[in-house]
Amino acid sequence: MKCMHMDSAYTTIGVRDVARLLKDPNFLFIDVREPEECADGMPQGAENVPLGSISLWIEDAGVDQTTPIAFICRSGGRSAAAATLVHEHGFENLYNIAGGYIDWVNEGLPSSLPESD
């Protein structure tokens, strides 16, 4: 398990720490990779909202600013950018998943195919 690291905008956690967050019924798990990157699989329980759509999603989704939200991408860079961007919208309970989907797969955590429209 990786140590949690608190940044001014978000907390960085490891992929195994997501299980604790999933116990919260209000928790949102967002995969910020592009749809074509998710076509072969994404973390089970995650919703795909590409990084370029995050601002519009946060404005349209009607999400309470206290809602815990974790972001994942391929390796951790875009998810950190998403957490920072959402923090700028006044959200405080944000998590960046270090190691991203690469670590998710390497740890053998459950994946699923994205829902088709």
C-alpha positions as CSV (number, residue, x, y, z in Angstrom):
1,M,0.0,0.0,0.0
2,K,1.3,3.4,-0.9
3,C,1.3,6.2,1.6
4,M,-1.3,8.9,1.3
5,H,0.2,12.2,0.4
6,M,-1.8,15.4,1.0
7,D,-1.5,18.2,-1.6
8,S,-3.1,21.5,-1.3
9,A,-5.8,20.5,-3.8
10,Y,-6.1,16.7,-3.4
11,T,-4.8,13.7,-1.6
12,T,-2.7,11.2,-3.5
13,I,-3.5,7.5,-2.8
14,G,-2.6,4.1,-4.2
15,V,-4.9,1.9,-6.2
16,R,-5.6,-0.4,-3.2
17,D,-6.8,2.6,-1.1
18,V,-9.8,3.0,-3.5
19,A,-11.6,0.0,-1.7
20,R,-12.0,2.1,1.4
21,L,-13.5,5.0,-0.6
22,L,-15.9,2.6,-2.4
23,K,-17.6,1.9,0.9
24,D,-19.0,5.5,0.8
25,P,-22.3,5.4,-1.2
26,N,-21.7,9.1,-2.3
27,F,-18.2,8.4,-3.6
28,L,-17.5,9.1,-7.3
29,F,-14.8,7.3,-9.1
30,I,-13.8,9.0,-12.4
31,D,-11.6,7.6,-15.1
32,V,-10.3,10.7,-17.0
33,R,-8.7,8.7,-19.9
34,E,-10.1,9.2,-23.4
35,P,-12.9,6.7,-24.4
36,E,-10.6,4.8,-26.8
37,E,-8.1,4.2,-24.0
38,C,-11.0,2.8,-21.9
39,A,-12.3,0.5,-24.7
40,D,-10.2,-2.4,-23.4
41,G,-11.1,-1.9,-19.8
42,M,-11.4,0.5,-16.9
43,P,-11.6,0.1,-13.2
44,Q,-14.8,-1.5,-12.1
45,G,-17.1,1.1,-10.6
46,A,-15.5,4.0,-12.5
47,E,-17.3,6.4,-14.8
48,N,-15.4,7.7,-17.9
49,V,-15.2,11.5,-18.0
50,P,-12.3,12.5,-20.2
51,L,-10.0,15.2,-18.8
52,G,-11.1,17.7,-21.5
53,S,-14.7,17.3,-20.4
54,I,-14.1,17.6,-16.6
55,S,-15.1,21.3,-16.3
56,L,-18.3,20.9,-18.2
57,W,-19.1,17.6,-16.3
58,I,-18.6,19.3,-12.9
59,E,-20.8,22.2,-13.8
60,D,-23.6,20.0,-15.3
61,A,-23.5,17.0,-12.9
62,G,-24.9,18.9,-9.9
63,V,-22.4,17.2,-7.6
64,D,-22.2,18.4,-4.0
65,Q,-18.9,20.0,-3.3
66,T,-18.4,17.7,-0.2
67,T,-18.7,14.6,-2.3
68,P,-15.5,12.4,-2.2
69,I,-14.2,12.1,-5.8
70,A,-11.2,10.0,-6.9
71,F,-9.6,10.4,-10.3
72,I,-7.7,7.8,-12.2
73,C,-5.9,7.9,-15.6
74,R,-3.2,5.7,-17.2
75,S,-0.4,6.5,-14.8
76,G,-1.4,9.5,-12.5
77,G,-0.6,12.7,-14.4
78,R,-4.0,13.5,-16.0
79,S,-5.9,12.4,-12.8
80,A,-3.8,14.9,-10.8
81,A,-4.7,17.6,-13.3
82,A,-8.4,16.7,-13.0
83,A,-8.3,16.9,-9.2
84,T,-6.6,20.3,-9.4
85,L,-9.2,21.5,-11.9
86,V,-12.1,20.3,-9.8
87,H,-10.6,21.8,-6.7
88,E,-10.7,25.2,-8.5
89,H,-14.5,24.7,-8.7
90,G,-14.6,24.6,-4.9
91,F,-14.4,20.9,-4.2
92,E,-12.3,19.7,-1.3
93,N,-12.6,16.0,-0.9
94,L,-10.5,14.9,-3.9
95,Y,-8.2,12.0,-4.5
96,N,-5.6,11.4,-7.2
97,I,-4.8,7.7,-7.7
98,A,-1.0,7.4,-8.2
99,G,0.1,4.8,-10.7
100,G,-3.3,4.9,-12.5
101,Y,-4.8,2.1,-14.5
102,I,-1.3,0.6,-15.0
103,D,-1.0,-0.1,-11.3
104,W,-4.7,-1.1,-11.1
105,V,-4.1,-3.9,-13.7
106,N,-0.7,-4.9,-12.2
107,E,-2.4,-5.3,-8.8
108,G,-5.1,-7.5,-10.3
109,L,-8.0,-5.3,-9.3
110,P,-11.3,-5.7,-11.0
111,S,-11.9,-4.1,-14.4
112,S,-14.9,-3.9,-16.7
113,L,-15.7,-2.7,-20.2
114,P,-17.2,0.8,-20.4
115,E,-20.9,1.1,-20.8
116,S,-21.9,1.8,-24.4
117,D,-24.2,4.7,-25.1
